[in-house]
Amino acid sequence: MSEVKKKPEERISTAGILLVFLGFIFLLQSFSILPWGLWETLARFWPVLLIIAGLNVLLRRYSDWLVSLLIVAILLACLGIAIMQQEKPLPSGQGTGSYPAPSQGVPLRS
């Protein structure tokens, strides 16, 4: 069986999907729908770019639309998680690395 090779101009570009996604975020921020501080939260999702690159390599011989749909779903999930984290900051004193001060006068067990 011979597979039909697609010409490069017929393939859906992953870089194009990423550019549309970034443009969408910039547009929403320009209209004050998303806060500009969202970039700090989105920067923590850099490993997703590696996942997308891996999916693109592994699934390139399957349907281009399937790969594109998976990439868009992953990017939208990351954006949704980042927005949820942006809207619900931890109350002060309840983050990691923050412990209550030890009580004075409480005897320690030995």
PyMOL commands that set and color helices and strands:
alter all, ss='L'
color gray80, all
select helices_A, chain A and resi 8-10+14-30+38-45+47-58+64-87
alter helices_A, ss='H'
color red, helices_A
deselect
rebuild
show_as cartoon
